[in-house]
Amino acid sequence: MAARQTQTPPFGGFAVLNAGDLQHVFASPGGIFEPDAGGADDWNMGRALNAVGVRPGDLVHNTFSYHFTPAGLMLDRAARAFGCAVFPAGVGQTELQVQAMTHLNPECTAAPPHF
């Protein structure tokens, strides 16, 4: 995929929309650029939230990155489409993250395994 995208920027000829018609363009590990047309829960992550006990009206503390990669926005959209509020914390700042968790008392903290 990365080689095709290098040969035929920006999406290797695989996207049906032009970059200007998209809401976001993500850069994922491995040098892959991903087009995003902006659906409410295109990755069906709401199902995963439901499976772990998150319910509409809950607060989700999202520690996935909102920069470059799609993970933060994927979870954010899914939680909002599912009826949850989102605290978009992003990565890093561990002490501030703990302070926010203590103050906000979210029903769910979504984080990568190394957090």
Secondary structure, DSSP 8 states (H G I E B T S, - for coil): -HHHHHHSTTTTT--SS-GGG-SEEEEETTTEEEEE---SSTT-HHHHHHHTT--TT-EEEE-S--SSSSHHHHHHHHHHHTT-EEEE--S--HHHHHHHHHHH--SEEE--TT-
